[in-house]
Amino acid sequence: MSETRSVVSSAKLIAICTLLSRITGLIREMLLAHSFGLRWVLDAFNYGFTIPNLFRRLLGEGAMAAVFVPTFTQVLEKEGRPAAWRLLARTLALLSLALVTIVIVLEAVILAIWYLAPGGDPGEQASRQLLLWLTALMLPFMLAICIVALFSAILNCLGSFVPAALAPVLLNIGMIVGIAWLGPWLRPGDKVGQATVVGWMVIISGFVQVAVLVPVLRCSGVRLGWSLHFRDPAVKRMLRLLAPVALGQGVLAVGVFLDAQVCVLLTHKAGTPETISWLGGAVRYPLEEGAWSAITVAQRLYQFPLGVLVISLGTAAMPSFARLAARKDWRAWSLEVRQSLRLAIFEGVLTGTMMFMLAAPIIRLLYQYDRFSAADTARASWVLTFFGFAMWSFCAQHIVLRGFYSFHDARTPLKISAAVLPLNLLLTLVLVWFPTVREAAFAISSTITTGFAVIISLIIFERRTQVRLLDRELGLALGKMAVAGAVCALTVYFTRPIADGLPVGQVTGRLINAFGPLTTGTAAFLAAAWVLRLPEVGLLLPKLRRRKAKAVQAAQASVDAEA
């Protein structure tokens, strides 16, 4: 239990730092939406920004969590720091070479498409070239962001969580400067030119992150180097693990890429024909300009609490999982996984309920200004509503994956990801044609497939590890969380009309409409969870837990005195 407390304490520290990162990231996304609206320029920028982030998940955060952290921790525990620094130098060399090669190949592919793709309608050609240009511009960002992921993993293994959690703030600040000042100053009135300026700031800010983390690593005692050595046993072990991990993460990356590709292909661009050729006939495009941006807005909002709460928890828990697995202390390891999983789902139920109930007020408050219209709010909030259903599974997924990775099981997540990918794509392609669904199809398919993947993961998890997870105790805890979520939803439902009817100004009204029900709903959820004796409340609210403990001690002392 002490290990769990330590993980929770570290998670809270990471969460505080991550909160600053997410707030600046939210400001960045708000400024993008305000400046460009849900238009094709923003669609193209978000598409181009998506590609390097996919490789960050593939070769950066995914590989670091699944392959490098357990191996590095094991080497550090058994062989000492000099051996660990050698492993770092060889990992850095391999990662850098792989990323440079990938960037060169992808840039060549984009160049070939630019010159060899059919011209078509002038409007379509201009839209395609904008998409290709912004994608090519931001591709080198993947090199910087993956190296940052490696450096952050090292710091986390050494117990230094703050610098790694704060590093993304530099990227956000750079993009904010580009959006709010540099772009309008250099290219006034030219939205394409302003998007290009922001793209350049993405690259610059990425390498600034690398430059800042280098002295932090040296101050932590890390010896940085660059060495190619394929015969190192630890390197060989990592390479053997990397293949299934890369394939697993690649499946997830392919899923996101396919979503983006499908959305872009099925979106009608302004100034182009309104129909698309399909099986010898012509049908109307199911999506309107700005569809991918609406999805991106919803994704950023559900990723905000996910990053602050659950990813912070997973980041703090991973070194503990890996350390216990390296010692083969499976009893302590199983307890850690179980506690982290319950806490993640607890947080997911709370945040998911809020998204489902308050999607429109939140997006209206944060985004509906300048070029972002009320219609844009309706589109983005519709998508966010369905993401709210999946928050518990998104949260649980992060813990389950790190449980598998901690003892070098990367094949199981790969098989599960490969199994659900066709289902996700099929659901999206079917649902997107329904007029009442449209871009929400991407959220609905993710909701269904992620939940399915988590349930399958837990079943396989039990069989592989002989750790009992799906038992009566967990079922009872999930039932209590569902009851607390229902209490939260009812509180928000009855609070919203009161907030809507207050005679206040526009901005103040939006604040009250969003944060009034949010505050009362959160309080109702935590109160219900406390009454239902869910221990996760005590982990999140240590002051409340200590107050209850003092009250119990005082009552016991009174009884003893009377006796």
N, C-alpha and C positions, 0 to 999 in steps of 0.2 A: 504493500500500500504506500510505503514511503516513496518508492520509485514512481508510482502514479502521481503522488503529490508533486514530486520533482518535475515530472513531465508537464503537469498542469501549470506549475509556476513558470516554467520555460515557455510554455505555449502562451501564457498571458503576456509575458515580456515581448515575445514575437508579435503577438496580436496588437500590442500598443504601437510598435514600430510599423507593422504592416498597415495599421489603421491610417497612419500618416501617408504611407505610400498609396493606399487605396483612395484616400481623400483627394490627393493631388491627381491621381489617375482619373477620378470622377470629374474633377474640374477640367481636366484635359478633354475628356469625352463630351462634357457639356459645351465647352467652347467650340469643339469640332461641329457638334450638332447646331449650335447657335449660328456659326459662321456659314455652314454649307447647307443645313437642312437635310431632309431625306431626299437627296438628289443623287444623280449618277456620279458626280465628282466624289462625293463621300463614299458611295458604293465602291468606286475604283480604289480610293485610298485605303478603305478597310480591307478590301481584297488583297492589295499589295502588302499591307501590314500583317495580314494573316499568315502569309507564306513563311517569313522568318520565324514567327511564333510557333508554327507547326514544327519546325526543326529544333526550336528550343525545347519543346516537349519531347521530341524524338531523341536528340543527342545531348540535350542539356539537362533539364530537370528530371526527365524520365530515366535516362541512363545514369545520372548521378544517384538518384534514389534507389534504383534497382541494382546497379552493378558496382559503382564506385564506393558509395558510403559503406556497405557491408564489408567489401574487400579492404578498404582503407582502415576501417575500424579494427578488423581482424589483424592486419599487419601491425597497426599501432599497438594493439594489446599484446601481441605475442613477440614481435621483433623489435619494437621500439621506434623512436622518431626518425633516425637516419634511414631506415628501410622505408618508412612511410614517405619521406621526402623523395626518395628515388622513385617510388611508385607514382607520386604526383608529377614529377618531371616527365616520366614516360607517358603518362596519361595525357598531359598537356600537349606533348608532341604529336601523339596519335590523333587527338581531337582536332588540333589546329590543321594538320594536313588533310584530314577528312573534310573539314568544313571549307577550306580553300578550294579543294577539288569540286565539291558540290556547288559552290557559288559560281565557279568558272563554267561548269557544265550547264547550270540553269540559265546563266546569262547568255550562253551560246544558243540554247533552245529558244529563249525569248527573242533573240535577234533573228533567228531563222523564221519564227512565226511572223515577226514584224514584216519581213521582206517577202516571204513566200505565201502567206495566207491570202486567199482571194479578197479582192477589194470590196465588192458588194456595194450596198447603198452607202453614199457619203457619210450619212449620220452614223451608220453602223461601224464604218471604218474609223471614224473619229473616236467613237466610244471604245472600240477595241484598242486603238493606239494609246489612249489615255490609260487604260487598264494595264497594258503591257509596260508603259513607261514608268508608272508609279511602282509596279512590281519589281522591275529591273533596278530601279533606284534604291529600293529599301532592302534588296537581297543581302548586301554585305553586313547588314545589321545582325544576321544570324550568327556570324563569326563572333561578334562582340558579346551577344547575349548568352551564347553557349559557354564561353569562357567565364563570364560572370556567374553562370550556374555552377561551374566547377569550383571556382573560388568560394562561392557561398557554401557549397557542400563541405569544403575543407573547414571553414570557420564554424559551421554547425557541429561538425565532428569534434572540434576543440572546445565546444561549449560557448562560442562567441556568436550569438544569434543576432545582435543588434545591427552591426554593419551590413550584413547580408540582407536583412529585412528592409534596411533604409536605402539600399542601392537603387532600387527602381524609382525613388523620388527624383534622382538626377535626370532620368529619362523623361519623367513627367514634366519637370520644370523646363527642360529643353524644348519639349513639344509645346508647352503653354506659351513660352516666349515666341516660338515660331508662329503659332496661331493668332495670338492676341496682339503682337507688336511687329515682329520681323516680316511676316508675310504681307500684311496690309501696307507696311512701309515700303517694301521693295516692289510689290506687285499690286498697287491699289486698283480695286475693281476687277481684278483678274483672278477668279476662283481657281482655275487650273494652275496658274502660276503660284498662288498661295499654297495650294496643296503640295506643289513641288518643293517649296521652301520648307514646309513642315517635314517632308520626306528627308531632306538633307539634315534637318535637326535631329531626326530619329537616329541616323547613322552617327553623327557627331556625339550625341548624348550617350549612345551605346558604348563607344570607345572611352568616353569620359568615365563611365562606371568602372571599366577595366582598370584605368589609370588610378582611380581612387582606391580600389581594393588592394592593389599591389602593396603599398606601404602598410595597410592594415594587416595584411598577411605577415609581412616581415616583422611588424611589432608583436605579433602573436607567436613569433618564433619559427615561422614556416620558412624553409629554405626553398626558394623557387629556382627551377632549372628547366632545361629542355633537352630531352635525351630519347632517342629511338632505341628500343631494346625489346624485341619481340620474344626473347627467350626467358625473360623474367617469369618465374612461376606465377606470381600474382597477376602479371599482365596477361599471361595465357589463360588464367582462370577468368579474368574479366572479359577477355575476348570470346571465350566459350559461352559465357553468360550473355554477352552483348547481342549475339545473333537473335535468340528468342525475344529478348527485351526490345531490341530494335524493331523486330517484326511486330511485336505486340503494340508498342508505341506507334509503329508505322501504320498499323491497322486503324488506330485511333486518329492519327494524323490524316490518313486517307479518308476516314469518315468525315472529318471537318472539311477537308479539301473538296470532297464530293458535294457536301452541302453547299459550300461556296460556289462551286462550279455549276451545280444544278440551279441555284438561285440566280446567278448571273445569266445563264443561258435562257432561263424562263422569264426574265424581266424585260418588259417593254421600255426602251429608252426613248426619251423625247426626240421628236424629229425623225423617227424611223417608222417603218410599216407596223401596224397594230396586230398583224397576224404572223404566225409561224407555220412553216410547212411541216405537216405531220401525216405520215402514211399516205402520201399522194394528195392530201387535202390541205386546207388552211384553217387553223384554229387561232383564237385570240390568246395572247400571252396571259397566263394565269396571274402573273405578278406585275405590279407597277414599279416604276423607278423609285429607288429608295428602300426596296425590300430587304436587301442584305444589311443596310444601315439600321433598319428597324430591328432586325434580328441581333445585330451587334450591340445596339443600345440595351436591349433586354439581357443579353449575355453579360455585359459589363455590370449591370445592376445585380444580377443574381451572383456573379462572381465576387462582388464586394463583400457581403457577409461570408461567403465561402472562403475567400482569401484571409480575411481578418480572423475568423474563428477556427474553421476546420483545417485549412491548409497550414495555419500556424500550429494547430494541435498535431497534425501529421508530421510536420517538420521537426517539432520538438520530440515526438515519440520515436521517430525513425532511428536515431542513434541508440536509444534505449532498447528498441526491438532488436537491432543488430547486435548490440553488446550481449544481451541475454541469449540470443540465438548462438552467438560465438561461444558462449560458456555452456550451451546446451542445457540451460536452466529452463526447461519447458513449462514448468508450473508457473514460475514468475512471468515467463513470456506470455503464456495464455492469459494470465490475469491482466497484464498490460494491454494486450490487444482487446480484450473484452471491455475493459474500462474505457479505453479510447473510443471504441466503436459505439458504446452507449452514449458517451458524451457528444460524439459527432452527430448521431441521429437526433439527440435531444435538441441540439442547436439547429439542425436541419428542419425539424418540425416547427420550431418557433419562427425562423426566418421564412420558411416556405409558406406558412399561414399568412404572414404579413404581406408577402408578395402577391398571393392569391387575392387577398382582400383589399389591398391598397395599391395595386399596380398603377392605376390611372392617376390618383393624387400624387404619388411619388414622382412619376414621369412628368406630370404637369408642373410640379414645383421645380424640378431640376432642369428640364429641357425646353419647356414651351416658351421660348423667347425668340425674337429676331426672325430668322428664316424657318424655325421649327414651329409648325402650325398645330392647331387643335386636332386636325386630321392625322398629323404625324404622331401625336400623343396617343390617339385611339389605336393606331396600327401597332406601335411599340408596346403599349400596355396589354393588348390582346396576346401578344407573344409572351410577355413576362408572366401573365396569369398562368399559363401552362407550365412555364419553368418552375413556378412555385410548387406545383404538384410533385416535382422531381427532386426538390432540395434534399429530402432525407436520403435519397439514393445517391445523389452527387456527393453528399457528405460521407456516407458510409463507404463509398467507393475508394476514397482517398486512404482510409484506414485499412481496408481490406487489401488493397494493392501493396501497401507498405508492409503488411504482415507477410504476404507472400515473398516479397523482395528481401526481407530480413534474413531468410534462410535460403536464399539463392534459388527460389522457385519462380522462374520467369515464364515457364512454358504454360502454366495454367492460365494466367491472365491473357496470354497470347491466344490460346484456344477459345476462350470466352469472347474476346474482342472480335476474333475472326467469325465466330458464330453469329453474333448480333449485328455485325455490319450490314450484311445483305438485308436483314429484317428492317433495320433503320432506313436504308435507302429505299426499299420497297414501300414502306409506310409513307415516307416523304413524297415519293412520286405519285402515290395514289391520293393522298390527302390534299396536296397543293392545288389540285384542280377544283376543289369544292369552294364556291364563292364565299362561304362564311368562315372558311379556314385560312386559305391562302398562306401567308408567311408563317402563321402559327403552326403549320404542318411540321416545320423543322423542330419546334419545341415539343410538340406532341410525340413525334417519333423518338426524340431523345428521352422524354419522360418514360415512355413504355420500355424502350430497350435498356436504359440504364437500370431501372428497377429490376428488370428480368436478369440482367448481368450480375447485380449485387446478390440476389437470391441464389442464383446458381453458384456464385463464388463462395458464399457461406456454406452451402452444402458440400462442395468439393473441399473446402477448407477443413471442415470437420473430418472428412474421410482421410485426407492426407496427413493431418497433424494429430489426429485422435484427440482434438480439443473440442469439447462440447460447447457450442455457441447457440444453436437453435433449440433451446430448452424452455421449460415452463417459466423459469425466472425471467429470461429475456422476453418471452411473449407477454408476460404480465407487465414488465417495464414498458414495452412498446404500447400496450393497451393504455397504460396510465398516461404516456406521452400523447396518445391520440385524444384522450379525454381532455388533457390540458390544452391541446390545440383547438378542440371544439369550443372550450370555454373562451379561448382567445378570439376565435372567429366570431362568436356571438357577441362578445364585448365590442369588437370593432364594428360589427353590423349595427348595433344600437347606438354607438357613439358617433358614427359618421353623419347621420342626419342632424345631430346637435351641432357638430362642427360646421356643417354646410350652411346652417341657418344663422350663423353669427354675422352681425352687420359690421364687417371690417373691410379694409382695402384689399386690393388684388393680391399683392405679395404676402401680406399678413394672413389673408384668407387661405392662400395656398399652404402657408406654413402650418396653420391650425388644422386644415383639412388633412394634411399628411401626418404631422407629428402628434396631434391630439389623439386620434385613434391608435397610432403606433405606440404611444406611451401607455395608454390605458390597456391596450391589448397585451403588451409585454408584461405589465404588472399583473394582469389577470392570469396569464400563462404561468408566470413564476409562482404566484400565489397558489394556483391550482396544483402545480407540481410539488410545492412544499407541503400542502395538505395531503397529497397522495404519497408523500414520503419518498420522493425520487431523490436519490443521493446526488444527482448531477447538479441540483440547485446549490448544495453545499460546496461543491467543487468550483462552481462559477461565482458564488457569493460567500467567500470565506468569513466575512464579518458576520453575516447572518448565522453561519454555522457556529462560530465562536460564541455569539450571543446566546444561542440555544444551549450550548454546552455549559456556559456560565450559569444559566437559569436552572439547568438540571442539577449542577453542583450545589447551587444555593438551596434548592428545594431539598436535596439530600442532607445538607448540613442542618437545615431546620428540623427535619425529621429526627436526625441524630440527637440534636439538642433537646427536643421534647422527650426523647426516649431516656 
